[in-house]
Amino acid sequence: MRDFRARPSLGAAATVLLACLPGGPADPSAGVNVTAADVASVLLVAVAFAMLVTAPGAARLPVRALALAPVAGAVTVATLASPDMAASLPGHLRYLQVFVLVPLAVLVTVRDRADVLIVGGALVGAAGVQGAVGCVQALTGTGASYAGERVRAVGTFGAPDVMGMATLVSYGVIILLAAGLMLRGRRRAGVLAGAALLCVPLALSLSRGAWLALAGAAVVVLFLHSRVLAARVVLLGVVAAIVLAVGPGIGPDVLGQRLTSLTTTVSQPDQSVRDRYRLWAAAVDMWLDHPVTGAGPRRFAQLRDTYAPIELSAGSDTDDPVNGFQRRPLLSPHNLYLLVLSELGLLGLCSFGLFLGSMAWWAARGIAPVAAGLLAWQLITFVQGDIGGPTTLVMAVVLGLVLSLVARPGVLATGDALRPGLARGAVR
């Protein structure tokens, strides 16, 4: 208890680790599902509030915390303007939890380099465990089903949340990559080797979106460290992409097919991609009918069938040894920007753009590779995903960590490990 009082950032680390606990068989028809991570996040917010009230000097918020205010305001206005306020209230609470309260609590509790290492260490540790479990699943055929075989690595999250393991592993790779570039000698080699090892379970996750997002985030991290190195890596990546696109089959059949499909998502989309395009169109049509404040939080699922074309599939099929075969309804557009646009309108999209754009600007100007890399991954993956599943709270903690790094630029100044670029002299 004394350690927790001295380091309240342990609450953020606990939220990350508890989100990884394996649950029982998932029920697609279940409503609100309160998890251990939700409880931990509530306690984290309570501790942060107590710190602000009882020790206003020690826990004073930086001015940049005001970037959260437009999000809170837009979500509240959209809820009040919702045609079905009762249905929107749970969504209102969820938006506030994920994009305002938990990030703000992390900002309050992450006060110095030790706190950053606690939260970052929890993310890397969780990534390592999830990656190990995922590798075992892929090798033993006990993962989620893909093309009729249970070879997809999903960690402890199971088929209902196929992006869970890929999300955590991606966070781990970015943190280790950014940290490794700031180190020297054997420590650099060891940390970068860890990042490379985590790329194995990421590949076995068969998550195209996570692959693309990690590639973009890695370029951002490398660019902030060295523009020359970033240019070389991009050139190498282009060559590798050409080889994969025109060359013979590479690697295991399933992985090779998944890599090849990256080049055909527009010209020859598979069923999942076609359904995603239809959900995007439904979200846009929903926004056109509610342009300013949207249809209301959590109302996309309620109104989906009114706007979606008849060709949309009834659901997505999932299968794994724990949950068995399930058909899960498609209840979101799988694009955070379009989800916000449809449910919160232009007011909501502008508020989110201000929040995320401000952090991106501060991270780039402050030469903060860890913050910039994590945020870049999140911004890219938001194009093909939105909130939902156990890792949503992990994402909230990550947003809070990014905000901590850019709102308090000196938070890492007490040590050289992870130091953000050693100021502008590191860009060459």
VOGU-3710 file (C-alpha; in Angstrom, 3 decimals, decimal comma):
1> mrdfrarpsl> 0,000/0,000/0,000  2,882/2,350/0,828  4,401/1,709/-2,622  1,069/2,505/-4,252  0,785/5,795/-2,372  4,329/6,682/-3,370  3,808/5,592/-6,978  0,133/6,014/-7,961  1,218/5,272/-11,533  1,072/1,628/-10,421
11> gaaatvllac> -2,689/2,009/-10,906  -2,153/2,691/-14,610  0,174/-0,306/-14,845  -2,428/-2,465/-13,084  -5,079/-1,374/-15,588  -2,839/-2,541/-18,426  -2,057/-5,901/-16,840  -5,629/-6,640/-15,721  -6,890/-5,991/-19,241  -4,878/-9,053/-20,299
21> lpggpadpsa> -6,587/-11,465/-17,926  -8,279/-14,256/-19,898  -12,030/-14,222/-19,515  -14,569/-16,999/-19,871  -16,437/-17,759/-23,077  -17,687/-14,523/-24,615  -21,401/-13,913/-25,110  -22,069/-11,780/-28,207  -25,526/-10,847/-26,873  -24,210/-9,538/-23,553
31> gvnvtaadva> -24,719/-5,856/-22,806  -22,375/-3,830/-20,628  -19,493/-5,998/-19,436  -17,564/-4,655/-16,437  -14,071/-6,163/-16,232  -11,293/-6,097/-13,673  -9,533/-3,504/-15,832  -12,634/-1,285/-15,655  -12,522/-1,468/-11,858  -8,805/-0,662/-11,880
41> svllvavafa> -9,424/2,323/-14,160  -12,114/3,659/-11,805  -9,697/3,368/-8,876  -7,001/5,087/-10,940  -9,350/8,004/-11,683  -10,335/8,207/-7,988  -6,677/8,315/-6,903  -5,906/11,019/-9,452  -8,888/13,075/-8,279  -7,764/12,721/-4,678
51> mlvtapgaar> -4,280/13,900/-5,661  -5,703/16,983/-7,344  -7,920/17,826/-4,373  -5,554/17,096/-1,502  -2,249/18,139/-3,060  -3,022/20,774/-5,684  0,549/22,033/-5,703  2,199/18,640/-6,218  -0,381/17,431/-8,711  -0,929/20,689/-10,630
61> lpvralalap> -2,124/20,030/-14,152  -0,095/21,422/-17,042  -1,865/23,826/-19,394  -1,782/21,268/-22,204  -4,248/19,110/-20,265  -6,894/21,510/-21,585  -6,724/19,581/-24,883  -9,068/17,078/-23,203  -11,762/19,684/-22,535  -13,197/19,890/-26,091
71> vagavtvatl> -13,676/16,112/-26,175  -15,594/16,128/-22,905  -17,708/19,043/-24,103  -18,516/17,525/-27,490  -19,497/14,148/-26,012  -21,769/15,843/-23,487  -23,447/18,057/-26,093  -23,995/15,073/-28,414  -25,593/13,131/-25,565  -27,919/15,986/-24,638
81> aspdmaaslp> -28,891/16,396/-28,305  -29,385/12,672/-28,899  -32,872/11,612/-30,053  -32,567/8,723/-27,565  -30,705/10,094/-24,555  -31,245/6,959/-22,457  -29,521/4,811/-25,088  -26,695/7,345/-25,403  -25,850/7,630/-21,703  -23,743/4,408/-21,558
91> ghlrylqvfv> -21,860/5,574/-24,645  -21,356/8,980/-23,053  -19,728/7,358/-20,031  -17,563/5,131/-22,214  -16,282/8,020/-24,335  -15,456/10,005/-21,192  -13,754/7,012/-19,574  -11,559/6,201/-22,564  -10,736/9,621/-23,997  -10,919/11,960/-21,001
101> lvplavlvtv> -10,899/10,454/-17,501  -8,306/7,680/-17,846  -5,844/9,783/-19,935  -6,239/12,620/-17,432  -5,662/10,233/-14,514  -2,502/8,900/-16,161  -1,316/12,473/-16,712  -1,820/13,226/-13,015  -0,121/10,059/-11,745  2,819/9,940/-14,179
111> rdradvlivg> 5,069/12,608/-12,679  8,654/11,603/-13,432  10,899/9,161/-15,262  10,244/6,352/-12,768  6,496/6,599/-13,426  7,097/6,492/-17,170  9,190/3,357/-16,728  6,466/1,751/-14,577  3,737/2,291/-17,170  5,997/1,618/-20,142
121> galvgaagvq> 7,365/-1,492/-18,441  3,838/-2,795/-17,900  3,085/-2,298/-21,604  6,289/-4,053/-22,696  5,820/-6,874/-20,182  2,232/-7,441/-21,263  3,354/-7,396/-24,893  5,979/-10,053/-24,185  3,550/-12,371/-22,417  0,871/-11,937/-25,053
131> gavgcvqalt> 3,396/-12,486/-27,826  4,657/-15,711/-26,237  1,113/-17,040/-25,839  0,335/-16,063/-29,421  3,376/-17,893/-30,802  2,369/-21,054/-28,960  -1,152/-20,749/-30,380  0,091/-20,364/-33,942  2,527/-23,276/-33,649  0,075/-25,670/-31,973
141> gtgasyager> -3,075/-24,735/-33,869  -4,887/-23,453/-30,771  -5,409/-19,855/-31,859  -8,276/-18,167/-33,657  -9,557/-19,613/-36,892  -8,315/-18,261/-40,214  -9,145/-19,936/-43,528  -10,461/-22,943/-41,623  -7,353/-23,400/-39,462  -6,819/-22,239/-35,881
151> vravgtfgap> -3,473/-20,628/-36,623  -4,107/-16,973/-35,848  -2,215/-15,693/-32,797  -4,582/-13,807/-30,482  -2,983/-14,178/-27,037  -5,317/-14,347/-24,064  -7,964/-12,235/-25,801  -9,385/-14,978/-28,007  -11,161/-14,767/-31,331  -13,746/-12,198/-30,124
161> dvmgmatlvs> -10,910/-9,624/-29,948  -8,477/-10,637/-32,666  -6,756/-7,232/-32,534  -6,029/-7,420/-28,795  -2,688/-9,193/-28,921  -1,576/-7,304/-32,038  -2,331/-4,005/-30,291  -0,301/-4,792/-27,181  2,596/-6,260/-29,146  2,678/-3,162/-31,352
171> ygviillaag> 2,905/-0,913/-28,306  5,779/-3,033/-27,028  7,674/-2,855/-30,327  7,337/0,944/-30,516  8,487/1,509/-26,942  11,484/-0,807/-27,329  12,397/0,680/-30,720  12,330/4,239/-29,413  14,208/3,259/-26,245  16,805/1,252/-28,139
181> lmlrgrrrag> 17,623/4,148/-30,455  18,360/6,336/-27,432  20,760/3,810/-25,887  24,271/2,781/-26,813  26,324/-0,397/-27,002  25,014/-3,680/-25,656  21,936/-2,105/-24,122  20,895/-0,813/-27,531  21,456/-4,213/-29,135  19,487/-6,002/-26,439
191> vlagaallcv> 16,507/-3,632/-26,519  16,325/-3,582/-30,320  16,563/-7,386/-30,358  13,542/-7,459/-28,051  11,633/-5,229/-30,472  12,572/-7,546/-33,347  11,417/-10,627/-31,420  8,016/-9,048/-30,782  7,587/-8,676/-34,532  7,252/-12,476/-34,771
201> plalslsrga> 3,934/-12,753/-32,881  2,763/-9,590/-34,636  3,280/-11,329/-37,970  1,477/-14,417/-36,667  -1,499/-12,268/-35,632  -2,301/-11,917/-39,360  -3,522/-8,384/-38,638  -2,958/-6,304/-41,749  -4,005/-3,100/-40,022  -1,503/-3,577/-37,197
211> wlalagaavv> 1,282/-4,280/-39,696  0,624/-1,081/-41,624  0,228/0,979/-38,464  3,503/-0,331/-37,035  5,325/0,423/-40,284  4,087/4,013/-40,159  4,907/4,398/-36,456  8,397/2,965/-36,939  9,097/5,494/-39,712  8,016/8,325/-37,402
221> vlflhsrvla> 10,286/7,099/-34,592  13,220/6,663/-36,960  12,654/10,086/-38,539  12,770/11,823/-35,169  15,992/9,976/-34,389  17,718/10,298/-37,768  16,270/11,407/-41,076  18,979/9,558/-43,002  18,243/6,288/-41,203  14,517/6,775/-41,763
231> arvvllgvva> 15,053/7,303/-45,499  17,147/4,132/-45,747  14,544/2,066/-43,905  11,731/3,426/-46,091  13,704/2,552/-49,225  14,330/-0,951/-47,900  10,644/-1,288/-47,085  9,611/-0,278/-50,585  11,949/-2,865/-52,083  10,592/-5,548/-49,747
241> aivlavgpgi> 7,012/-4,616/-50,671  7,792/-4,942/-54,365  9,374/-8,346/-53,808  6,331/-9,514/-51,842  3,949/-8,180/-54,483  5,582/-9,651/-57,599  7,676/-12,493/-56,206  6,736/-16,116/-55,572  5,015/-17,231/-52,374  7,121/-16,459/-49,322
251> gpdvlgqrlt> 6,829/-18,105/-45,938  3,922/-20,208/-44,703  0,897/-20,297/-47,000  -1,418/-18,479/-44,593  1,076/-15,693/-43,860  1,930/-15,366/-47,555  -1,733/-15,064/-48,488  -2,278/-12,423/-45,845  0,709/-10,415/-47,063  -0,462/-10,651/-50,658
261> sltttvsqpd> -3,931/-9,473/-49,689  -2,465/-6,107/-48,659  -2,162/-5,229/-52,344  -5,713/-6,287/-53,247  -7,833/-4,632/-50,530  -8,985/-2,003/-53,050  -9,018/-3,870/-56,367  -10,171/-7,267/-55,065  -11,424/-6,831/-51,482  -12,405/-9,914/-49,509
271> qsvrdryrlw> -15,737/-10,226/-47,689  -14,504/-8,575/-44,483  -13,131/-5,592/-46,390  -16,337/-5,220/-48,431  -18,378/-5,268/-45,225  -16,105/-2,613/-43,775  -16,648/-0,353/-46,794  -20,420/-0,777/-46,376  -20,219/0,095/-42,692  -18,215/3,196/-43,563
281> aaavdmwldh> -20,888/4,241/-46,053  -23,591/3,713/-43,415  -21,666/5,910/-40,959  -21,373/8,705/-43,524  -25,091/8,529/-44,340  -25,902/8,616/-40,623  -23,800/11,744/-40,247  -25,509/13,437/-43,202  -28,810/13,097/-41,348  -27,260/14,438/-38,088
291> pvtgagprrf> -24,447/16,732/-39,276  -23,648/18,893/-36,224  -23,990/16,740/-33,085  -24,398/13,283/-34,634  -26,930/10,586/-33,891  -25,769/10,264/-30,270  -23,149/8,129/-28,495  -23,555/4,384/-28,954  -26,350/4,784/-31,501  -24,470/3,530/-34,561
301> aqlrdtyapi> -25,345/-0,053/-33,618  -28,958/0,932/-33,001  -29,313/2,631/-36,402  -27,009/0,457/-38,490  -29,699/-1,527/-40,289  -31,506/1,690/-41,220  -28,502/2,933/-43,194  -26,502/-0,164/-44,190  -27,062/-1,703/-47,628  -28,769/-5,066/-47,859
311> elsagsdtdd> -25,502/-6,657/-49,044  -23,937/-6,210/-45,590  -23,234/-9,521/-43,867  -25,318/-10,390/-40,826  -22,176/-10,793/-38,723  -18,561/-11,836/-38,505  -17,721/-15,493/-37,859  -15,154/-16,249/-35,143  -13,823/-19,519/-33,773  -11,285/-20,558/-31,149
321> pvngfqrrpl> -10,915/-23,413/-28,612  -12,310/-21,351/-25,708  -15,295/-19,609/-27,285  -16,040/-22,059/-30,082  -17,804/-20,923/-33,235  -19,744/-17,665/-32,922  -21,385/-15,216/-35,260  -20,783/-11,757/-33,867  -22,883/-8,812/-35,052  -21,155/-5,901/-36,789
331> lsphnlyllv> -22,018/-3,105/-34,363  -19,484/-0,432/-35,301  -18,028/1,034/-38,514  -14,499/-0,193/-37,612  -13,157/3,319/-38,120  -12,922/5,639/-35,128  -13,100/8,809/-37,201  -16,325/7,699/-38,883  -17,712/6,386/-35,584  -17,144/9,801/-33,992
341> lselgllglc> -18,545/11,567/-37,058  -21,728/9,471/-37,082  -22,332/9,551/-33,316  -20,941/12,981/-32,330  -21,137/14,887/-35,621  -18,765/17,562/-36,880  -18,524/18,991/-33,374  -17,192/15,693/-32,066  -14,816/15,075/-34,974  -13,320/18,555/-34,620
351> sfglflgsma> -12,844/18,067/-30,871  -11,097/14,739/-31,385  -9,012/16,268/-34,160  -7,940/19,076/-31,843  -7,039/16,644/-29,057  -5,117/14,142/-31,176  -3,645/16,778/-33,498  -2,349/18,844/-30,599  -0,565/15,844/-29,098  0,927/14,959/-32,486
361> wwaargiapv> 2,210/18,522/-32,932  3,698/18,652/-29,433  5,345/15,241/-29,873  6,905/16,231/-33,201  8,130/19,624/-31,986  9,442/18,218/-28,717  11,311/15,388/-30,462  9,602/12,762/-28,302  10,030/9,474/-30,219  8,101/7,259/-27,791
371> aagllawqli> 5,115/9,606/-27,684  5,177/10,243/-31,426  5,475/6,545/-32,276  2,655/5,428/-29,987  0,391/8,210/-31,229  1,234/7,549/-34,876  0,310/3,873/-34,465  -2,969/4,864/-32,856  -3,851/7,454/-35,486  -3,217/4,990/-38,311
381> tfvqgdiggp> -5,049/2,075/-36,723  -8,061/4,317/-36,027  -8,646/4,217/-39,796  -9,575/0,526/-39,587  -10,631/0,147/-35,961  -12,476/1,849/-33,127  -13,106/1,417/-29,411  -14,240/-1,923/-28,060  -12,764/-4,969/-26,365  -10,391/-5,376/-23,402
391> ttlvmavvlg> -7,550/-3,388/-24,978  -9,665/-0,228/-25,162  -8,548/0,677/-21,648  -4,947/-0,116/-22,545  -5,332/2,364/-25,400  -6,682/4,923/-22,907  -3,594/4,429/-20,711  -1,357/4,820/-23,773  -3,079/8,082/-24,715  -2,514/9,256/-21,149
401> lvlslvarpg> 1,156/8,266/-21,318  1,560/10,177/-24,583  -0,140/13,197/-23,030  2,188/12,958/-20,024  5,272/12,938/-22,240  4,188/15,913/-24,341  2,514/17,953/-21,574  5,537/17,640/-19,282  8,519/17,672/-21,682  10,977/17,337/-18,794
411> vlatgdalrp> 9,422/14,179/-17,365  12,312/12,086/-18,694  15,062/14,612/-18,072  16,300/12,871/-14,927  17,959/10,020/-16,849  19,385/9,209/-20,242  17,355/6,079/-21,019  14,348/6,929/-23,141  15,418/10,575/-23,146  13,385/12,204/-25,931
421> glargavr> 15,952/12,680/-28,628  18,387/14,574/-26,355  16,606/17,655/-27,688  16,925/18,774/-31,255  20,551/17,786/-31,577  19,489/14,166/-32,100  17,863/14,991/-35,442  20,420/14,702/-38,156
//
